[in-house]
Amino acid sequence: MRAVIQRVNQASVRVDQNLINSIGPGLLILLGIHKNDEKQDMEWLVDKVCNLRIFEDQEGRMNRSLLNTGGSMLIVSQFTLYGDCRKGRRPGFSEAAPPELAEQLYLQFIDRVQQQGIPVAGGKFQTHMQVELINDGPVTLILDSTKIT
Protein backbone atom coordinates (compact mmCIF):
# COMPACT_ATOMS: atom_id res chain seq x y z
CA MET A 1 0.00 0.00 0.00
CA ARG A 2 1.41 3.36 -0.99
CA ALA A 3 0.36 6.82 0.12
CA VAL A 4 1.30 10.32 -0.89
CA ILE A 5 0.61 12.47 2.16
CA GLN A 6 0.19 16.21 1.78
CA ARG A 7 -0.30 18.61 4.67
CA VAL A 8 -2.99 21.02 3.49
CA ASN A 9 -4.79 24.18 4.51
CA GLN A 10 -7.70 22.88 2.48
CA ALA A 11 -8.44 20.23 -0.14
CA SER A 12 -11.42 19.19 -2.22
CA VAL A 13 -12.48 16.62 -4.78
CA ARG A 14 -14.89 17.08 -7.67
CA VAL A 15 -16.57 14.68 -10.06
CA ASP A 16 -18.05 16.10 -13.27
CA GLN A 17 -17.41 19.62 -11.93
CA ASN A 18 -19.55 18.86 -8.84
CA LEU A 19 -17.95 19.21 -5.43
CA ILE A 20 -18.32 15.88 -3.63
CA ASN A 21 -16.07 16.45 -0.59
CA SER A 22 -13.78 19.01 0.97
CA ILE A 23 -11.77 19.54 4.14
CA GLY A 24 -10.10 22.41 5.92
CA PRO A 25 -6.70 22.02 7.60
CA GLY A 26 -5.42 18.46 7.68
CA LEU A 27 -4.06 15.82 5.33
CA LEU A 28 -4.77 14.86 1.75
CA ILE A 29 -3.96 11.18 1.25
CA LEU A 30 -3.56 9.80 -2.27
CA LEU A 31 -3.87 6.06 -1.66
CA GLY A 32 -2.61 3.32 -3.96
CA ILE A 33 -3.36 -0.35 -3.29
CA HIS A 34 -0.96 -3.07 -4.46
CA LYS A 35 -2.25 -6.40 -5.77
CA ASN A 36 -0.62 -8.21 -2.81
CA ASP A 37 -1.80 -5.83 -0.09
CA GLU A 38 -3.56 -7.28 2.92
CA LYS A 39 -5.29 -6.00 6.01
CA GLN A 40 -1.96 -5.67 7.87
CA ASP A 41 -0.68 -3.24 5.21
CA MET A 42 -3.80 -1.13 5.66
CA GLU A 43 -3.59 -1.22 9.47
CA TRP A 44 0.08 -0.19 9.43
CA LEU A 45 -0.56 2.71 7.07
CA VAL A 46 -3.62 3.95 9.02
CA ASP A 47 -1.60 4.00 12.23
CA LYS A 48 1.27 5.77 10.51
CA VAL A 49 -0.74 8.56 8.85
CA CYS A 50 -2.89 9.22 11.92
CA ASN A 51 0.14 9.51 14.21
CA LEU A 52 2.68 11.05 11.84
CA ARG A 53 4.06 14.17 13.55
CA ILE A 54 4.17 16.65 10.67
CA PHE A 55 2.26 19.57 12.17
CA GLU A 56 4.11 22.35 13.93
CA ASP A 57 4.04 22.90 17.67
CA GLN A 58 4.36 26.29 19.44
CA GLU A 59 8.09 26.33 18.69
CA GLY A 60 7.61 25.74 14.97
CA ARG A 61 8.87 22.14 15.08
CA MET A 62 7.06 19.25 13.42
CA ASN A 63 5.94 17.65 16.64
CA ARG A 64 2.16 17.22 16.38
CA SER A 65 0.02 14.62 14.60
CA LEU A 66 -3.39 14.97 13.02
CA LEU A 67 -4.80 13.47 16.21
CA ASN A 68 -3.24 16.36 18.16
CA THR A 69 -4.44 19.11 15.84
CA GLY A 70 -8.05 18.05 15.34
CA GLY A 71 -7.65 18.33 11.57
CA SER A 72 -9.43 16.33 8.87
CA MET A 73 -8.32 13.84 6.24
CA LEU A 74 -9.35 13.65 2.57
CA ILE A 75 -8.59 10.19 1.19
CA VAL A 76 -8.54 9.69 -2.58
CA SER A 77 -7.95 6.31 -4.23
CA GLN A 78 -5.19 6.53 -6.84
CA PHE A 79 -4.16 3.33 -8.62
CA THR A 80 -1.65 5.27 -10.71
CA LEU A 81 0.70 5.27 -7.70
CA TYR A 82 1.56 1.76 -8.90
CA GLY A 83 2.25 2.86 -12.46
CA ASP A 84 5.49 1.36 -13.76
CA CYS A 85 7.23 3.73 -16.18
CA ARG A 86 10.56 1.94 -16.49
CA LYS A 87 9.88 0.45 -19.94
CA GLY A 88 8.37 2.14 -22.95
CA ARG A 89 6.44 5.39 -22.83
CA ARG A 90 3.14 4.24 -21.37
CA PRO A 91 2.87 3.25 -17.70
CA GLY A 92 1.93 -0.31 -16.87
CA PHE A 93 -0.40 -0.97 -13.97
CA SER A 94 0.03 -4.72 -13.43
CA GLU A 95 1.13 -4.15 -9.80
CA ALA A 96 -2.04 -2.26 -8.87
CA ALA A 97 -4.76 -4.20 -7.09
CA PRO A 98 -7.82 -5.26 -9.07
CA PRO A 99 -10.79 -2.96 -8.43
CA GLU A 100 -12.61 -5.37 -6.08
CA LEU A 101 -9.64 -5.71 -3.69
CA ALA A 102 -8.67 -2.05 -4.00
CA GLU A 103 -12.15 -0.79 -3.18
CA GLN A 104 -12.45 -3.12 -0.19
CA LEU A 105 -9.12 -1.96 1.32
CA TYR A 106 -9.84 1.69 0.44
CA LEU A 107 -13.16 1.58 2.30
CA GLN A 108 -11.57 -0.24 5.25
CA PHE A 109 -8.85 2.42 5.34
CA ILE A 110 -11.47 5.19 5.56
CA ASP A 111 -13.37 3.31 8.25
CA ARG A 112 -10.24 2.71 10.37
CA VAL A 113 -9.23 6.39 10.16
CA GLN A 114 -12.74 7.39 11.27
CA GLN A 115 -12.43 4.97 14.21
CA GLN A 116 -9.40 6.99 15.33
CA GLY A 117 -11.72 9.99 15.75
CA ILE A 118 -10.50 11.86 12.70
CA PRO A 119 -13.10 13.53 10.45
CA VAL A 120 -12.74 11.87 7.04
CA ALA A 121 -13.88 12.76 3.54
CA GLY A 122 -13.31 10.56 0.51
CA GLY A 123 -13.19 10.63 -3.23
CA LYS A 124 -15.38 8.50 -5.46
CA PHE A 125 -13.77 5.13 -6.16
CA GLN A 126 -12.98 4.23 -9.80
CA THR A 127 -14.09 7.64 -11.07
CA HIS A 128 -12.27 10.44 -12.86
CA MET A 129 -11.83 13.16 -10.23
CA GLN A 130 -10.38 16.64 -9.96
CA VAL A 131 -8.47 17.15 -6.72
CA GLU A 132 -7.62 20.64 -5.55
CA LEU A 133 -5.43 21.53 -2.61
CA ILE A 134 -3.56 24.27 -0.90
CA ASN A 135 -0.40 22.55 0.29
CA ASP A 136 0.81 23.81 3.66
CA GLY A 137 4.57 24.11 3.93
CA PRO A 138 4.72 22.53 1.45
CA VAL A 139 4.90 19.21 3.27
CA THR A 140 4.60 16.12 1.07
CA LEU A 141 5.70 12.63 2.12
CA ILE A 142 5.50 9.16 0.60
CA LEU A 143 4.86 6.00 2.63
CA ASP A 144 4.94 2.44 1.35
CA SER A 145 3.90 -0.55 3.45
CA THR A 146 6.32 -2.81 1.55
CA LYS A 147 9.16 -0.82 3.11
CA ILE A 148 8.17 -1.99 6.62
CA THR A 149 11.18 -3.31 8.51
C-alpha positions in Angstrom: 0.0 0.0 0.0 1.4 3.4 -1.0 0.4 6.8 0.1 1.3 10.3 -0.9 0.6 12.5 2.2 0.2 16.2 1.8 -0.3 18.6 4.7 -3.0 21.0 3.5 -4.8 24.2 4.5 -7.7 22.9 2.5 -8.4 20.2 -0.1 -11.4 19.2 -2.2 -12.5 16.6 -4.8 -14.9 17.1 -7.7 -16.6 14.7 -10.1 -18.1 16.1 -13.3 -17.4 19.6 -11.9 -19.5 18.9 -8.8 -18.0 19.2 -5.4 -18.3 15.9 -3.6 -16.1 16.5 -0.6 -13.8 19.0 1.0 -11.8 19.5 4.1 -10.1 22.4 5.9 -6.7 22.0 7.6 -5.4 18.5 7.7 -4.1 15.8 5.3 -4.8 14.9 1.8 -4.0 11.2 1.3 -3.6 9.8 -2.3 -3.9 6.1 -1.7 -2.6 3.3 -4.0 -3.4 -0.3 -3.3 -1.0 -3.1 -4.5 -2.2 -6.4 -5.8 -0.6 -8.2 -2.8 -1.8 -5.8 -0.1 -3.6 -7.3 2.9 -5.3 -6.0 6.0 -2.0 -5.7 7.9 -0.7 -3.2 5.2 -3.8 -1.1 5.7 -3.6 -1.2 9.5 0.1 -0.2 9.4 -0.6 2.7 7.1 -3.6 3.9 9.0 -1.6 4.0 12.2 1.3 5.8 10.5 -0.7 8.6 8.8 -2.9 9.2 11.9 0.1 9.5 14.2 2.7 11.1 11.8 4.1 14.2 13.5 4.2 16.6 10.7 2.3 19.6 12.2 4.1 22.4 13.9 4.0 22.9 17.7 4.4 26.3 19.4 8.1 26.3 18.7 7.6 25.7 15.0 8.9 22.1 15.1 7.1 19.3 13.4 5.9 17.7 16.6 2.2 17.2 16.4 0.0 14.6 14.6 -3.4 15.0 13.0 -4.8 13.5 16.2 -3.2 16.4 18.2 -4.4 19.1 15.8 -8.1 18.1 15.3 -7.7 18.3 11.6 -9.4 16.3 8.9 -8.3 13.8 6.2 -9.4 13.7 2.6 -8.6 10.2 1.2 -8.5 9.7 -2.6 -7.9 6.3 -4.2 -5.2 6.5 -6.8 -4.2 3.3 -8.6 -1.6 5.3 -10.7 0.7 5.3 -7.7 1.6 1.8 -8.9 2.2 2.9 -12.5 5.5 1.4 -13.8 7.2 3.7 -16.2 10.6 1.9 -16.5 9.9 0.5 -19.9 8.4 2.1 -22.9 6.4 5.4 -22.8 3.1 4.2 -21.4 2.9 3.3 -17.7 1.9 -0.3 -16.9 -0.4 -1.0 -14.0 0.0 -4.7 -13.4 1.1 -4.2 -9.8 -2.0 -2.3 -8.9 -4.8 -4.2 -7.1 -7.8 -5.3 -9.1 -10.8 -3.0 -8.4 -12.6 -5.4 -6.1 -9.6 -5.7 -3.7 -8.7 -2.1 -4.0 -12.1 -0.8 -3.2 -12.4 -3.1 -0.2 -9.1 -2.0 1.3 -9.8 1.7 0.4 -13.2 1.6 2.3 -11.6 -0.2 5.2 -8.9 2.4 5.3 -11.5 5.2 5.6 -13.4 3.3 8.3 -10.2 2.7 10.4 -9.2 6.4 10.2 -12.7 7.4 11.3 -12.4 5.0 14.2 -9.4 7.0 15.3 -11.7 10.0 15.8 -10.5 11.9 12.7 -13.1 13.5 10.5 -12.7 11.9 7.0 -13.9 12.8 3.5 -13.3 10.6 0.5 -13.2 10.6 -3.2 -15.4 8.5 -5.5 -13.8 5.1 -6.2 -13.0 4.2 -9.8 -14.1 7.6 -11.1 -12.3 10.4 -12.9 -11.8 13.2 -10.2 -10.4 16.6 -10.0 -8.5 17.1 -6.7 -7.6 20.6 -5.6 -5.4 21.5 -2.6 -3.6 24.3 -0.9 -0.4 22.5 0.3 0.8 23.8 3.7 4.6 24.1 3.9 4.7 22.5 1.4 4.9 19.2 3.3 4.6 16.1 1.1 5.7 12.6 2.1 5.5 9.2 0.6 4.9 6.0 2.6 4.9 2.4 1.3 3.9 -0.6 3.5 6.3 -2.8 1.5 9.2 -0.8 3.1 8.2 -2.0 6.6 11.2 -3.3 8.5 
